[in-house]
Amino acid sequence: MAKIKPISYLKANAAEIMRTIADEPGPYIITQNGEAKAVLVDYESYEQEQETLALLKILALGEQQVREGKTRPAAEVFEELRRRWQDD
C-alpha cells in the first residue's frame, strides 16, 4: 500500500525512508502543497515495472500488426528458421 508523505517529511527523513523502502517495498507518494507530485519506489520494483511495460509495448505492437494484416503463417516462419540454423 502506498505511503503518502509531504515533501517536508522526505527532506527531514530521507535516510529513514531509504531504509524503509529497502525493507518494505511499496511506493511513497510525495506531496507538495497537498498535491501528489512524485513517487518514490525501491530500485527492484522500478526495474520490474520497466520490464513489464516493455513486454506490454511488445504485445501492443504485435496486436497492431495482426490488425493491420502484417502476419505470416507459422509454418513459413519455422521453415525460415530451420534454413537459417542449417546455414550456420
PDB file with one MODEL, atoms N, CA, C and O in Angstrom:
MODEL        1
ATOM      1  N   MET A   1       0.843  -1.176   0.000  1.00  0.00           N
ATOM      2  CA  MET A   1       0.000   0.000   0.000  1.00  0.00           C
ATOM      3  C   MET A   1       0.891   1.243   0.000  1.00  0.00           C
ATOM      4  O   MET A   1       1.923   1.280   0.670  1.00  0.00           O
ATOM      5  N   ALA A   2       0.487   2.233  -0.741  1.00  0.00           N
ATOM      6  CA  ALA A   2       1.277   3.456  -0.866  1.00  0.00           C
ATOM      7  C   ALA A   2       1.267   4.249   0.433  1.00  0.00           C
ATOM      8  O   ALA A   2       0.269   4.304   1.152  1.00  0.00           O
ATOM      9  N   LYS A   3       2.397   4.852   0.704  1.00  0.00           N
ATOM     10  CA  LYS A   3       2.530   5.731   1.865  1.00  0.00           C
ATOM     11  C   LYS A   3       2.583   7.158   1.333  1.00  0.00           C
ATOM     12  O   LYS A   3       3.402   7.467   0.467  1.00  0.00           O
ATOM     13  N   ILE A   4       1.738   8.010   1.832  1.00  0.00           N
ATOM     14  CA  ILE A   4       1.672   9.389   1.355  1.00  0.00           C
ATOM     15  C   ILE A   4       2.369  10.287   2.369  1.00  0.00           C
ATOM     16  O   ILE A   4       2.021  10.310   3.550  1.00  0.00           O
ATOM     17  N   LYS A   5       3.367  11.028   1.876  1.00  0.00           N
ATOM     18  CA  LYS A   5       4.151  11.901   2.754  1.00  0.00           C
ATOM     19  C   LYS A   5       4.384  13.245   2.060  1.00  0.00           C
ATOM     20  O   LYS A   5       4.558  13.297   0.842  1.00  0.00           O
ATOM     21  N   PRO A   6       4.387  14.329   2.838  1.00  0.00           N
ATOM     22  CA  PRO A   6       4.711  15.631   2.252  1.00  0.00           C
ATOM     23  C   PRO A   6       6.212  15.725   1.974  1.00  0.00           C
ATOM     24  O   PRO A   6       7.014  15.005   2.567  1.00  0.00           O
ATOM     25  N   ILE A   7       6.564  16.608   1.082  1.00  0.00           N
ATOM     26  CA  ILE A   7       7.970  16.765   0.716  1.00  0.00           C
ATOM     27  C   ILE A   7       8.815  17.164   1.929  1.00  0.00           C
ATOM     28  O   ILE A   7       9.994  16.818   2.001  1.00  0.00           O
ATOM     29  N   SER A   8       8.230  17.878   2.866  1.00  0.00           N
ATOM     30  CA  SER A   8       8.977  18.256   4.075  1.00  0.00           C
ATOM     31  C   SER A   8       9.388  17.014   4.867  1.00  0.00           C
ATOM     32  O   SER A   8      10.470  16.985   5.453  1.00  0.00           O
ATOM     33  N   TYR A   9       8.535  15.991   4.889  1.00  0.00           N
ATOM     34  CA  TYR A   9       8.880  14.740   5.571  1.00  0.00           C
ATOM     35  C   TYR A   9      10.041  14.058   4.849  1.00  0.00           C
ATOM     36  O   TYR A   9      10.957  13.540   5.487  1.00  0.00           O
ATOM     37  N   LEU A  10       9.997  14.059   3.525  1.00  0.00           N
ATOM     38  CA  LEU A  10      11.085  13.466   2.745  1.00  0.00           C
ATOM     39  C   LEU A  10      12.404  14.177   3.042  1.00  0.00           C
ATOM     40  O   LEU A  10      13.431  13.530   3.247  1.00  0.00           O
ATOM     41  N   LYS A  11      12.371  15.490   3.063  1.00  0.00           N
ATOM     42  CA  LYS A  11      13.594  16.259   3.335  1.00  0.00           C
ATOM     43  C   LYS A  11      14.165  15.936   4.715  1.00  0.00           C
ATOM     44  O   LYS A  11      15.378  15.800   4.875  1.00  0.00           O
ATOM     45  N   ALA A  12      13.292  15.814   5.700  1.00  0.00           N
ATOM     46  CA  ALA A  12      13.741  15.600   7.077  1.00  0.00           C
ATOM     47  C   ALA A  12      14.089  14.147   7.382  1.00  0.00           C
ATOM     48  O   ALA A  12      14.842  13.877   8.317  1.00  0.00           O
ATOM     49  N   ASN A  13      13.547  13.204   6.600  1.00  0.00           N
ATOM     50  CA  ASN A  13      13.688  11.783   6.940  1.00  0.00           C
ATOM     51  C   ASN A  13      14.158  10.920   5.771  1.00  0.00           C
ATOM     52  O   ASN A  13      13.780   9.753   5.671  1.00  0.00           O
ATOM     53  N   ALA A  14      14.969  11.480   4.897  1.00  0.00           N
ATOM     54  CA  ALA A  14      15.388  10.749   3.699  1.00  0.00           C
ATOM     55  C   ALA A  14      16.071   9.427   4.032  1.00  0.00           C
ATOM     56  O   ALA A  14      15.774   8.408   3.408  1.00  0.00           O
ATOM     57  N   ALA A  15      16.972   9.427   4.994  1.00  0.00           N
ATOM     58  CA  ALA A  15      17.690   8.188   5.338  1.00  0.00           C
ATOM     59  C   ALA A  15      16.726   7.128   5.859  1.00  0.00           C
ATOM     60  O   ALA A  15      16.835   5.956   5.497  1.00  0.00           O
ATOM     61  N   GLU A  16      15.797   7.528   6.697  1.00  0.00           N
ATOM     62  CA  GLU A  16      14.806   6.584   7.228  1.00  0.00           C
ATOM     63  C   GLU A  16      13.935   6.015   6.104  1.00  0.00           C
ATOM     64  O   GLU A  16      13.652   4.817   6.076  1.00  0.00           O
ATOM     65  N   ILE A  17      13.520   6.872   5.190  1.00  0.00           N
ATOM     66  CA  ILE A  17      12.702   6.414   4.061  1.00  0.00           C
ATOM     67  C   ILE A  17      13.479   5.409   3.226  1.00  0.00           C
ATOM     68  O   ILE A  17      12.918   4.401   2.797  1.00  0.00           O
ATOM     69  N   MET A  18      14.756   5.666   2.989  1.00  0.00           N
ATOM     70  CA  MET A  18      15.572   4.744   2.194  1.00  0.00           C
ATOM     71  C   MET A  18      15.681   3.383   2.876  1.00  0.00           C
ATOM     72  O   MET A  18      15.621   2.352   2.207  1.00  0.00           O
ATOM     73  N   ARG A  19      15.840   3.369   4.195  1.00  0.00           N
ATOM     74  CA  ARG A  19      15.884   2.092   4.921  1.00  0.00           C
ATOM     75  C   ARG A  19      14.536   1.379   4.830  1.00  0.00           C
ATOM     76  O   ARG A  19      14.479   0.173   4.590  1.00  0.00           O
ATOM     77  N   THR A  20      13.472   2.121   5.022  1.00  0.00           N
ATOM     78  CA  THR A  20      12.130   1.536   4.994  1.00  0.00           C
ATOM     79  C   THR A  20      11.814   0.972   3.621  1.00  0.00           C
ATOM     80  O   THR A  20      11.265  -0.124   3.504  1.00  0.00           O
ATOM     81  N   ILE A  21      12.156   1.709   2.597  1.00  0.00           N
ATOM     82  CA  ILE A  21      11.847   1.273   1.227  1.00  0.00           C
ATOM     83  C   ILE A  21      12.602  -0.002   0.882  1.00  0.00           C
ATOM     84  O   ILE A  21      12.109  -0.822   0.107  1.00  0.00           O
ATOM     85  N   ALA A  22      13.791  -0.178   1.446  1.00  0.00           N
ATOM     86  CA  ALA A  22      14.562  -1.401   1.197  1.00  0.00           C
ATOM     87  C   ALA A  22      13.921  -2.597   1.894  1.00  0.00           C
ATOM     88  O   ALA A  22      13.936  -3.707   1.362  1.00  0.00           O
ATOM     89  N   ASP A  23      13.365  -2.377   3.070  1.00  0.00           N
ATOM     90  CA  ASP A  23      12.765  -3.469   3.847  1.00  0.00           C
ATOM     91  C   ASP A  23      11.305  -3.726   3.499  1.00  0.00           C
ATOM     92  O   ASP A  23      10.850  -4.869   3.543  1.00  0.00           O
ATOM     93  N   GLU A  24      10.575  -2.684   3.156  1.00  0.00           N
ATOM     94  CA  GLU A  24       9.143  -2.788   2.872  1.00  0.00           C
ATOM     95  C   GLU A  24       8.856  -2.139   1.526  1.00  0.00           C
ATOM     96  O   GLU A  24       8.399  -0.998   1.475  1.00  0.00           O
ATOM     97  N   PRO A  25       9.120  -2.854   0.435  1.00  0.00           N
ATOM     98  CA  PRO A  25       8.881  -2.251  -0.878  1.00  0.00           C
ATOM     99  C   PRO A  25       7.438  -1.779  -1.005  1.00  0.00           C
ATOM    100  O   PRO A  25       6.505  -2.431  -0.535  1.00  0.00           O
ATOM    101  N   GLY A  26       7.290  -0.695  -1.615  1.00  0.00           N
ATOM    102  CA  GLY A  26       5.986  -0.088  -1.820  1.00  0.00           C
ATOM    103  C   GLY A  26       6.214   1.382  -2.082  1.00  0.00           C
ATOM    104  O   GLY A  26       7.154   1.965  -1.543  1.00  0.00           O
ATOM    105  N   PRO A  27       5.404   1.975  -2.870  1.00  0.00           N
ATOM    106  CA  PRO A  27       5.672   3.363  -3.244  1.00  0.00           C
ATOM    107  C   PRO A  27       5.377   4.359  -2.124  1.00  0.00           C
ATOM    108  O   PRO A  27       4.480   4.168  -1.303  1.00  0.00           O
ATOM    109  N   TYR A  28       6.156   5.407  -2.129  1.00  0.00           N
ATOM    110  CA  TYR A  28       5.872   6.595  -1.334  1.00  0.00           C
ATOM    111  C   TYR A  28       5.352   7.629  -2.321  1.00  0.00           C
ATOM    112  O   TYR A  28       5.994   7.902  -3.335  1.00  0.00           O
ATOM    113  N   ILE A  29       4.219   8.190  -2.037  1.00  0.00           N
ATOM    114  CA  ILE A  29       3.710   9.291  -2.846  1.00  0.00           C
ATOM    115  C   ILE A  29       4.102  10.568  -2.119  1.00  0.00           C
ATOM    116  O   ILE A  29       3.726  10.784  -0.967  1.00  0.00           O
ATOM    117  N   ILE A  30       4.857  11.402  -2.803  1.00  0.00           N
ATOM    118  CA  ILE A  30       5.359  12.635  -2.215  1.00  0.00           C
ATOM    119  C   ILE A  30       4.456  13.780  -2.664  1.00  0.00           C
ATOM    120  O   ILE A  30       4.211  13.974  -3.854  1.00  0.00           O
ATOM    121  N   THR A  31       3.970  14.532  -1.675  1.00  0.00           N
ATOM    122  CA  THR A  31       3.066  15.636  -1.989  1.00  0.00           C
ATOM    123  C   THR A  31       3.762  16.974  -1.774  1.00  0.00           C
ATOM    124  O   THR A  31       4.710  17.096  -0.998  1.00  0.00           O
ATOM    125  N   GLN A  32       3.260  17.963  -2.486  1.00  0.00           N
ATOM    126  CA  GLN A  32       3.721  19.336  -2.311  1.00  0.00           C
ATOM    127  C   GLN A  32       2.480  20.211  -2.351  1.00  0.00           C
ATOM    128  O   GLN A  32       1.709  20.169  -3.310  1.00  0.00           O
ATOM    129  N   ASN A  33       2.296  20.986  -1.327  1.00  0.00           N
ATOM    130  CA  ASN A  33       1.091  21.808  -1.197  1.00  0.00           C
ATOM    131  C   ASN A  33      -0.174  20.964  -1.309  1.00  0.00           C
ATOM    132  O   ASN A  33      -1.172  21.394  -1.888  1.00  0.00           O
ATOM    133  N   GLY A  34      -0.121  19.760  -0.750  1.00  0.00           N
ATOM    134  CA  GLY A  34      -1.294  18.890  -0.715  1.00  0.00           C
ATOM    135  C   GLY A  34      -1.566  18.113  -1.993  1.00  0.00           C
ATOM    136  O   GLY A  34      -2.522  17.339  -2.042  1.00  0.00           O
ATOM    137  N   GLU A  35      -0.756  18.297  -3.025  1.00  0.00           N
ATOM    138  CA  GLU A  35      -0.951  17.598  -4.299  1.00  0.00           C
ATOM    139  C   GLU A  35       0.163  16.582  -4.522  1.00  0.00           C
ATOM    140  O   GLU A  35       1.326  16.843  -4.214  1.00  0.00           O
ATOM    141  N   ALA A  36      -0.202  15.428  -5.057  1.00  0.00           N
ATOM    142  CA  ALA A  36       0.798  14.409  -5.391  1.00  0.00           C
ATOM    143  C   ALA A  36       1.711  14.957  -6.483  1.00  0.00           C
ATOM    144  O   ALA A  36       1.244  15.429  -7.519  1.00  0.00           O
ATOM    145  N   LYS A  37       3.020  14.886  -6.238  1.00  0.00           N
ATOM    146  CA  LYS A  37       3.997  15.426  -7.196  1.00  0.00           C
ATOM    147  C   LYS A  37       5.010  14.398  -7.666  1.00  0.00           C
ATOM    148  O   LYS A  37       5.560  14.533  -8.759  1.00  0.00           O
ATOM    149  N   ALA A  38       5.270  13.365  -6.858  1.00  0.00           N
ATOM    150  CA  ALA A  38       6.290  12.385  -7.227  1.00  0.00           C
ATOM    151  C   ALA A  38       5.999  11.062  -6.536  1.00  0.00           C
ATOM    152  O   ALA A  38       5.251  10.993  -5.561  1.00  0.00           O
ATOM    153  N   VAL A  39       6.616  10.014  -7.076  1.00  0.00           N
ATOM    154  CA  VAL A  39       6.508   8.680  -6.489  1.00  0.00           C
ATOM    155  C   VAL A  39       7.918   8.163  -6.269  1.00  0.00           C
ATOM    156  O   VAL A  39       8.767   8.249  -7.155  1.00  0.00           O
ATOM    157  N   LEU A  40       8.157   7.631  -5.095  1.00  0.00           N
ATOM    158  CA  LEU A  40       9.461   7.075  -4.743  1.00  0.00           C
ATOM    159  C   LEU A  40       9.282   5.580  -4.519  1.00  0.00           C
ATOM    160  O   LEU A  40       8.502   5.163  -3.662  1.00  0.00           O
ATOM    161  N   VAL A  41      10.011   4.771  -5.298  1.00  0.00           N
ATOM    162  CA  VAL A  41       9.924   3.310  -5.169  1.00  0.00           C
ATOM    163  C   VAL A  41      11.328   2.734  -5.073  1.00  0.00           C
ATOM    164  O   VAL A  41      12.304   3.378  -5.457  1.00  0.00           O
ATOM    165  N   ASP A  42      11.419   1.501  -4.549  1.00  0.00           N
ATOM    166  CA  ASP A  42      12.719   0.845  -4.493  1.00  0.00           C
ATOM    167  C   ASP A  42      13.143   0.460  -5.906  1.00  0.00           C
ATOM    168  O   ASP A  42      12.309   0.305  -6.799  1.00  0.00           O
ATOM    169  N   TYR A  43      14.443   0.310  -6.092  1.00  0.00           N
ATOM    170  CA  TYR A  43      15.000   0.077  -7.423  1.00  0.00           C
ATOM    171  C   TYR A  43      14.489  -1.215  -8.049  1.00  0.00           C
ATOM    172  O   TYR A  43      14.193  -1.240  -9.244  1.00  0.00           O
ATOM    173  N   GLU A  44      14.377  -2.285  -7.269  1.00  0.00           N
ATOM    174  CA  GLU A  44      13.922  -3.567  -7.807  1.00  0.00           C
ATOM    175  C   GLU A  44      12.498  -3.453  -8.349  1.00  0.00           C
ATOM    176  O   GLU A  44      12.200  -3.974  -9.424  1.00  0.00           O
ATOM    177  N   SER A  45      11.633  -2.786  -7.621  1.00  0.00           N
ATOM    178  CA  SER A  45      10.255  -2.594  -8.088  1.00  0.00           C
ATOM    179  C   SER A  45      10.236  -1.770  -9.365  1.00  0.00           C
ATOM    180  O   SER A  45       9.481  -2.064 -10.292  1.00  0.00           O
ATOM    181  N   TYR A  46      11.069  -0.738  -9.410  1.00  0.00           N
ATOM    182  CA  TYR A  46      11.160   0.099 -10.604  1.00  0.00           C
ATOM    183  C   TYR A  46      11.584  -0.730 -11.815  1.00  0.00           C
ATOM    184  O   TYR A  46      10.977  -0.629 -12.882  1.00  0.00           O
ATOM    185  N   GLU A  47      12.617  -1.543 -11.653  1.00  0.00           N
ATOM    186  CA  GLU A  47      13.099  -2.381 -12.751  1.00  0.00           C
ATOM    187  C   GLU A  47      12.017  -3.357 -13.212  1.00  0.00           C
ATOM    188  O   GLU A  47      11.833  -3.552 -14.414  1.00  0.00           O
ATOM    189  N   GLN A  48      11.306  -3.967 -12.273  1.00  0.00           N
ATOM    190  CA  GLN A  48      10.232  -4.897 -12.634  1.00  0.00           C
ATOM    191  C   GLN A  48       9.137  -4.179 -13.415  1.00  0.00           C
ATOM    192  O   GLN A  48       8.617  -4.718 -14.392  1.00  0.00           O
ATOM    193  N   GLU A  49       8.787  -2.976 -12.994  1.00  0.00           N
ATOM    194  CA  GLU A  49       7.772  -2.206 -13.705  1.00  0.00           C
ATOM    195  C   GLU A  49       8.238  -1.854 -15.114  1.00  0.00           C
ATOM    196  O   GLU A  49       7.447  -1.899 -16.057  1.00  0.00           O
ATOM    197  N   GLN A  50       9.510  -1.504 -15.264  1.00  0.00           N
ATOM    198  CA  GLN A  50      10.038  -1.173 -16.587  1.00  0.00           C
ATOM    199  C   GLN A  50      10.007  -2.389 -17.515  1.00  0.00           C
ATOM    200  O   GLN A  50       9.667  -2.264 -18.692  1.00  0.00           O
ATOM    201  N   GLU A  51      10.361  -3.563 -16.988  1.00  0.00           N
ATOM    202  CA  GLU A  51      10.308  -4.789 -17.787  1.00  0.00           C
ATOM    203  C   GLU A  51       8.877  -5.112 -18.187  1.00  0.00           C
ATOM    204  O   GLU A  51       8.621  -5.511 -19.323  1.00  0.00           O
ATOM    205  N   THR A  52       7.948  -4.941 -17.262  1.00  0.00           N
ATOM    206  CA  THR A  52       6.541  -5.190 -17.556  1.00  0.00           C
ATOM    207  C   THR A  52       6.049  -4.243 -18.642  1.00  0.00           C
ATOM    208  O   THR A  52       5.355  -4.669 -19.565  1.00  0.00           O
ATOM    209  N   LEU A  53       6.398  -2.973 -18.543  1.00  0.00           N
ATOM    210  CA  LEU A  53       5.997  -2.005 -19.563  1.00  0.00           C
ATOM    211  C   LEU A  53       6.573  -2.364 -20.927  1.00  0.00           C
ATOM    212  O   LEU A  53       5.884  -2.245 -21.941  1.00  0.00           O
ATOM    213  N   ALA A  54       7.818  -2.799 -20.962  1.00  0.00           N
ATOM    214  CA  ALA A  54       8.436  -3.183 -22.234  1.00  0.00           C
ATOM    215  C   ALA A  54       7.694  -4.360 -22.858  1.00  0.00           C
ATOM    216  O   ALA A  54       7.445  -4.366 -24.064  1.00  0.00           O
ATOM    217  N   LEU A  55       7.340  -5.357 -22.046  1.00  0.00           N
ATOM    218  CA  LEU A  55       6.593  -6.509 -22.563  1.00  0.00           C
ATOM    219  C   LEU A  55       5.214  -6.096 -23.052  1.00  0.00           C
ATOM    220  O   LEU A  55       4.752  -6.584 -24.084  1.00  0.00           O
ATOM    221  N   LEU A  56       4.553  -5.205 -22.329  1.00  0.00           N
ATOM    222  CA  LEU A  56       3.236  -4.733 -22.754  1.00  0.00           C
ATOM    223  C   LEU A  56       3.320  -3.978 -24.078  1.00  0.00           C
ATOM    224  O   LEU A  56       2.427  -4.096 -24.917  1.00  0.00           O
ATOM    225  N   LYS A  57       4.385  -3.205 -24.268  1.00  0.00           N
ATOM    226  CA  LYS A  57       4.570  -2.496 -25.536  1.00  0.00           C
ATOM    227  C   LYS A  57       4.764  -3.482 -26.684  1.00  0.00           C
ATOM    228  O   LYS A  57       4.223  -3.286 -27.772  1.00  0.00           O
ATOM    229  N   ILE A  58       5.537  -4.544 -26.441  1.00  0.00           N
ATOM    230  CA  ILE A  58       5.747  -5.567 -27.469  1.00  0.00           C
ATOM    231  C   ILE A  58       4.423  -6.234 -27.822  1.00  0.00           C
ATOM    232  O   ILE A  58       4.128  -6.451 -28.997  1.00  0.00           O
ATOM    233  N   LEU A  59       3.628  -6.560 -26.807  1.00  0.00           N
ATOM    234  CA  LEU A  59       2.318  -7.176 -27.053  1.00  0.00           C
ATOM    235  C   LEU A  59       1.410  -6.242 -27.842  1.00  0.00           C
ATOM    236  O   LEU A  59       0.727  -6.677 -28.769  1.00  0.00           O
ATOM    237  N   ALA A  60       1.396  -4.964 -27.481  1.00  0.00           N
ATOM    238  CA  ALA A  60       0.559  -3.996 -28.189  1.00  0.00           C
ATOM    239  C   ALA A  60       0.996  -3.868 -29.642  1.00  0.00           C
ATOM    240  O   ALA A  60       0.153  -3.774 -30.534  1.00  0.00           O
ATOM    241  N   LEU A  61       2.292  -3.863 -29.887  1.00  0.00           N
ATOM    242  CA  LEU A  61       2.801  -3.791 -31.254  1.00  0.00           C
ATOM    243  C   LEU A  61       2.380  -5.024 -32.039  1.00  0.00           C
ATOM    244  O   LEU A  61       1.967  -4.917 -33.194  1.00  0.00           O
ATOM    245  N   GLY A  62       2.482  -6.198 -31.414  1.00  0.00           N
ATOM    246  CA  GLY A  62       2.059  -7.428 -32.073  1.00  0.00           C
ATOM    247  C   GLY A  62       0.580  -7.412 -32.413  1.00  0.00           C
ATOM    248  O   GLY A  62       0.193  -7.825 -33.506  1.00  0.00           O
ATOM    249  N   GLU A  63      -0.248  -6.944 -31.497  1.00  0.00           N
ATOM    250  CA  GLU A  63      -1.687  -6.853 -31.759  1.00  0.00           C
ATOM    251  C   GLU A  63      -1.971  -5.891 -32.904  1.00  0.00           C
ATOM    252  O   GLU A  63      -2.835  -6.154 -33.740  1.00  0.00           O
ATOM    253  N   GLN A  64      -1.249  -4.783 -32.943  1.00  0.00           N
ATOM    254  CA  GLN A  64      -1.425  -3.812 -34.020  1.00  0.00           C
ATOM    255  C   GLN A  64      -1.045  -4.436 -35.364  1.00  0.00           C
ATOM    256  O   GLN A  64      -1.739  -4.231 -36.360  1.00  0.00           O
ATOM    257  N   GLN A  65       0.041  -5.188 -35.395  1.00  0.00           N
ATOM    258  CA  GLN A  65       0.465  -5.826 -36.638  1.00  0.00           C
ATOM    259  C   GLN A  65      -0.560  -6.853 -37.101  1.00  0.00           C
ATOM    260  O   GLN A  65      -0.794  -6.994 -38.302  1.00  0.00           O
ATOM    261  N   VAL A  66      -1.170  -7.569 -36.168  1.00  0.00           N
ATOM    262  CA  VAL A  66      -2.214  -8.530 -36.535  1.00  0.00           C
ATOM    263  C   VAL A  66      -3.403  -7.786 -37.128  1.00  0.00           C
ATOM    264  O   VAL A  66      -3.936  -8.199 -38.158  1.00  0.00           O
ATOM    265  N   ARG A  67      -3.827  -6.696 -36.494  1.00  0.00           N
ATOM    266  CA  ARG A  67      -4.961  -5.913 -37.013  1.00  0.00           C
ATOM    267  C   ARG A  67      -4.673  -5.384 -38.413  1.00  0.00           C
ATOM    268  O   ARG A  67      -5.581  -5.298 -39.240  1.00  0.00           O
ATOM    269  N   GLU A  68      -3.423  -5.030 -38.685  1.00  0.00           N
ATOM    270  CA  GLU A  68      -3.040  -4.482 -39.986  1.00  0.00           C
ATOM    271  C   GLU A  68      -2.735  -5.569 -41.007  1.00  0.00           C
ATOM    272  O   GLU A  68      -2.375  -5.271 -42.146  1.00  0.00           O
ATOM    273  N   GLY A  69      -2.876  -6.823 -40.604  1.00  0.00           N
ATOM    274  CA  GLY A  69      -2.631  -7.927 -41.522  1.00  0.00           C
ATOM    275  C   GLY A  69      -1.161  -8.198 -41.784  1.00  0.00           C
ATOM    276  O   GLY A  69      -0.823  -8.863 -42.764  1.00  0.00           O
ATOM    277  N   LYS A  70      -0.295  -7.705 -40.943  1.00  0.00           N
ATOM    278  CA  LYS A  70       1.147  -7.901 -41.120  1.00  0.00           C
ATOM    279  C   LYS A  70       1.568  -9.188 -40.411  1.00  0.00           C
ATOM    280  O   LYS A  70       2.320  -9.154 -39.437  1.00  0.00           O
ATOM    281  N   THR A  71       1.082 -10.302 -40.901  1.00  0.00           N
ATOM    282  CA  THR A  71       1.392 -11.599 -40.300  1.00  0.00           C
ATOM    283  C   THR A  71       1.880 -12.556 -41.379  1.00  0.00           C
ATOM    284  O   THR A  71       1.707 -12.314 -42.573  1.00  0.00           O
ATOM    285  N   ARG A  72       2.494 -13.649 -40.929  1.00  0.00           N
ATOM    286  CA  ARG A  72       2.929 -14.716 -41.831  1.00  0.00           C
ATOM    287  C   ARG A  72       2.513 -16.035 -41.212  1.00  0.00           C
ATOM    288  O   ARG A  72       2.435 -16.154 -39.990  1.00  0.00           O
ATOM    289  N   PRO A  73       2.248 -17.022 -42.045  1.00  0.00           N
ATOM    290  CA  PRO A  73       1.908 -18.338 -41.497  1.00  0.00           C
ATOM    291  C   PRO A  73       3.070 -18.889 -40.667  1.00  0.00           C
ATOM    292  O   PRO A  73       4.237 -18.720 -41.020  1.00  0.00           O
ATOM    293  N   ALA A  74       2.730 -19.546 -39.566  1.00  0.00           N
ATOM    294  CA  ALA A  74       3.747 -20.094 -38.669  1.00  0.00           C
ATOM    295  C   ALA A  74       4.665 -21.071 -39.398  1.00  0.00           C
ATOM    296  O   ALA A  74       5.875 -21.069 -39.174  1.00  0.00           O
ATOM    297  N   ALA A  75       4.102 -21.901 -40.264  1.00  0.00           N
ATOM    298  CA  ALA A  75       4.914 -22.885 -40.986  1.00  0.00           C
ATOM    299  C   ALA A  75       6.003 -22.191 -41.804  1.00  0.00           C
ATOM    300  O   ALA A  75       7.132 -22.675 -41.881  1.00  0.00           O
ATOM    301  N   GLU A  76       5.663 -21.070 -42.408  1.00  0.00           N
ATOM    302  CA  GLU A  76       6.635 -20.314 -43.201  1.00  0.00           C
ATOM    303  C   GLU A  76       7.766 -19.779 -42.312  1.00  0.00           C
ATOM    304  O   GLU A  76       8.936 -19.839 -42.688  1.00  0.00           O
ATOM    305  N   VAL A  77       7.419 -19.271 -41.165  1.00  0.00           N
ATOM    306  CA  VAL A  77       8.418 -18.732 -40.241  1.00  0.00           C
ATOM    307  C   VAL A  77       9.329 -19.840 -39.731  1.00  0.00           C
ATOM    308  O   VAL A  77      10.548 -19.670 -39.685  1.00  0.00           O
ATOM    309  N   PHE A  78       8.743 -20.986 -39.344  1.00  0.00           N
ATOM    310  CA  PHE A  78       9.548 -22.104 -38.849  1.00  0.00           C
ATOM    311  C   PHE A  78      10.487 -22.630 -39.928  1.00  0.00           C
ATOM    312  O   PHE A  78      11.630 -22.981 -39.638  1.00  0.00           O
ATOM    313  N   GLU A  79      10.019 -22.686 -41.153  1.00  0.00           N
ATOM    314  CA  GLU A  79      10.875 -23.145 -42.251  1.00  0.00           C
ATOM    315  C   GLU A  79      12.047 -22.183 -42.443  1.00  0.00           C
ATOM    316  O   GLU A  79      13.178 -22.618 -42.659  1.00  0.00           O
ATOM    317  N   GLU A  80      11.784 -20.897 -42.367  1.00  0.00           N
ATOM    318  CA  GLU A  80      12.857 -19.909 -42.493  1.00  0.00           C
ATOM    319  C   GLU A  80      13.883 -20.073 -41.368  1.00  0.00           C
ATOM    320  O   GLU A  80      15.088 -19.987 -41.608  1.00  0.00           O
ATOM    321  N   LEU A  81      13.411 -20.306 -40.151  1.00  0.00           N
ATOM    322  CA  LEU A  81      14.324 -20.520 -39.021  1.00  0.00           C
ATOM    323  C   LEU A  81      15.156 -21.783 -39.212  1.00  0.00           C
ATOM    324  O   LEU A  81      16.353 -21.787 -38.927  1.00  0.00           O
ATOM    325  N   ARG A  82      14.526 -22.856 -39.692  1.00  0.00           N
ATOM    326  CA  ARG A  82      15.275 -24.101 -39.943  1.00  0.00           C
ATOM    327  C   ARG A  82      16.388 -23.866 -40.956  1.00  0.00           C
ATOM    328  O   ARG A  82      17.508 -24.341 -40.771  1.00  0.00           O
ATOM    329  N   ARG A  83      16.087 -23.142 -42.018  1.00  0.00           N
ATOM    330  CA  ARG A  83      17.102 -22.851 -43.041  1.00  0.00           C
ATOM    331  C   ARG A  83      18.253 -22.038 -42.450  1.00  0.00           C
ATOM    332  O   ARG A  83      19.418 -22.299 -42.749  1.00  0.00           O
ATOM    333  N   ARG A  84      17.931 -21.067 -41.624  1.00  0.00           N
ATOM    334  CA  ARG A  84      18.977 -20.245 -41.006  1.00  0.00           C
ATOM    335  C   ARG A  84      19.882 -21.091 -40.122  1.00  0.00           C
ATOM    336  O   ARG A  84      21.103 -20.933 -40.158  1.00  0.00           O
ATOM    337  N   TRP A  85      19.302 -21.985 -39.331  1.00  0.00           N
ATOM    338  CA  TRP A  85      20.094 -22.825 -38.435  1.00  0.00           C
ATOM    339  C   TRP A  85      20.967 -23.793 -39.227  1.00  0.00           C
ATOM    340  O   TRP A  85      22.093 -24.084 -38.822  1.00  0.00           O
ATOM    341  N   GLN A  86      20.467 -24.287 -40.335  1.00  0.00           N
ATOM    342  CA  GLN A  86      21.245 -25.221 -41.150  1.00  0.00           C
ATOM    343  C   GLN A  86      22.411 -24.508 -41.816  1.00  0.00           C
ATOM    344  O   GLN A  86      23.467 -25.107 -42.021  1.00  0.00           O
ATOM    345  N   ASP A  87      22.235 -23.244 -42.153  1.00  0.00           N
ATOM    346  CA  ASP A  87      23.300 -22.473 -42.796  1.00  0.00           C
ATOM    347  C   ASP A  87      24.427 -22.134 -41.825  1.00  0.00           C
ATOM    348  O   ASP A  87      25.551 -21.863 -42.247  1.00  0.00           O
ATOM    349  N   ASP A  88      24.130 -22.150 -40.537  1.00  0.00           N
ATOM    350  CA  ASP A  88      25.154 -21.790 -39.535  1.00  0.00           C
ATOM    351  C   ASP A  88      26.070 -22.902 -39.322  1.00  0.00           C
ATOM    352  O   ASP A  88      26.997 -22.793 -38.519  1.00  0.00           O
TER     353      ASP A  88
ENDMDL
END
